[in-house]
């Protein structure tokens, strides 16, 4: 071990030297080295960018649709995942028997990003049409279809209490943001917990 030079990719734990007496052939010495990969390079160049991209993904629902940047932001994040997958493909093990947790994490992040792009396109497409009945039922301001104001003698029909599309879109975006943020945070926590074990 005096001749050992420090390696930037692996570290060697103290070796186990065992002297085995084999009888007539003379002594046999068995030396066992335990190599451990240094993780900091992969944490900062591979793991951290994927986690940051994945956590950035749900924030597309907080952008106002009037800005015209919702779909382009969602597609940019999706393309970033695709580019990142092609870059890190060389450093991932090519094994079909056991798939690494990180590969599963990147694939799940990519799939989530595809779902977010599709949802954003559907929400923007629905904006030009009258809201479907199931959305109206979900976003109704009042449960009664007609309201009578006895003091002023006014009757409000269903069309007057129907929620505006901007209100419906805001509620849908907030719901989608909350769902995807909780999902991506919990998946990240579970995968990082399993990777650090």
N, C-alpha and C positions, 0 to 999 in steps of 0.2 A: 504493500500500500504506500510505500514511500515514493514510488515512481508514479503514482496516480496523479493525473492532471484533472482539474475541475472541468466538468462538462456543463454546457449551458442548457442542454435539453433534459438530461437525466441527473439525478443525484443517487449516490450509492450509500446505502445504510451500512453500518459496521458489519463486516463479513463474519460468517460462521466457519471456523476452521475445525475440522474434525479429523483426528488421526485414527485411521482404521488399520488394525493389524490383520493382514490377510494370511499369515502363516508362512509358507515356503517361498512365496514370490517376493517377499519383502514388505515393508510398510507402504501403505497406500494413504495418500492425503486427499481428502475431499474438501474443496473450497466452494462455498455457496455465496453468491452475491445477490443482494436484493436491490433491484433498480426501481426507482420511482420517478415518474415523469414530473418535471417542474411545471406547475399549472399556470403560472402568471401570464405567460405569452398567450395561451389559448383563452384565458379569461378575458383579457383586454382586447384581443383581436377577433375572437370568434363569438364567445358567449355573450359578452356585454352588448355588442351591437345588435344581436338578435333579440335580446331581452328588451332593449330600448325601442327597437322597431315594433315589437309585439305590443309593448305598452302604449305606443303612440297610435296604434291602429284604431282603437275605439273613439279617439278624439275627433274623428271625422264627423261624427254625429253632432258635435257641438258647433260646427261651422254653419253659418247661415246659408240657406240655399240661394239667397239672392246674390251672393258673392260669385256664384258660378264656379267655385273651386272645390266643391265637395267631391265630385266624381274624380277630378284630376288628382286630388290629394289621396283618395282611396286607391286609385290605379298606381300612383307613384309609390305608395307603400307596398303594394302587391309586386310591382316590378323590382323594388329594392329587395324583397324576399327572393325573387327569382334570380336576380343577379348574385345575391349573397349565397344562395344554394349552389350556383355554378362555381363560385370562387372556393367555397369550403368543401366541395365534393372530393377534391384531391386529398384533403387531410382526414376525411372520414374513412373508417375501415370498410373495405369492400367484402362484406360477409353477409350471406343470406340466412345463415342459421340463427344468429343472434343480431338483432338490430340495436344500434346504440340508442340510448335515451335521448341524446342530443339530436339525432336524426329524426326521431319521433316528434320531438319538440318543434323542430323547424318545419316538418311536414304539417303538423297541427296548426302552427302559426300561419303557414301558407294557405291552408284550407280555410282558416278563419278569415284571412284577408280576402279571399275569393268571395266568401259569404257576405262580407261587409260591402264589397263593391256591388254585388248583385242587389243587396238591400237598398243601397243608396240609389241605384238606377231605378228600382221599382218605386221608391218613395218619390223621386223626381218625376217619374212617369205618371203616378197617381195624382200629382198636383194639378195637372191640366184638366182632370175630369172631376165630376162630383164625387164626394167621398162615398165609399161603399157603406151599406147598411150596418155591417158588423163593426166598422170603425165608428160610425155615428152612435151605435148603441154603447160602445165602449167609452166614448168621449162626451156623452150627453151631459149638458149642464144641469138639467133638472129631470127628474123621473116622470113628471106629469107632462102629457102632451099639450094640454091647454091650461093656461093660468088665467084666473079672473081676479082683477084688482077691484074689489067691491067699493072701496072708497072713491076711486077715480072713474069707475065704470069702464075700465079698459080690459079687453080680452087679448091675450097673446096666443097666437097660434104656433104650431110646431115649427113653421119656417122662421119665425122671429127668434126662437130660442135655439135654433140649430147652431152648433158651434162653427166658427169660421175655419177655413182650411189651414190658416196660419196657426191657430190654436191646436188643431189636430196634429199638424206636422211637428210642432214643438213637443207635444206629449209623446208622439211616436219616437222622435229623435232622443228625447231624454230616457225613454224606456229602453231603446236599443243601446244607448251609451251605457246605462247602468248594467244591463245584461252582459254586454261584451266586456266591459271593464271588470266586472266580478269574475267572469269566465276566464279571461286572460290572466288576471292576477292569481286566481287559484291554480290554474294550470302551471304558471311560472313558479309559484311557491312549491307545488308538489314536485315538479321536475328538478328544481334546484335542490330541494331537500333530498331527493333520491340521488342526485349527482354528488352531493357532499358527504354522503355516507361512506 
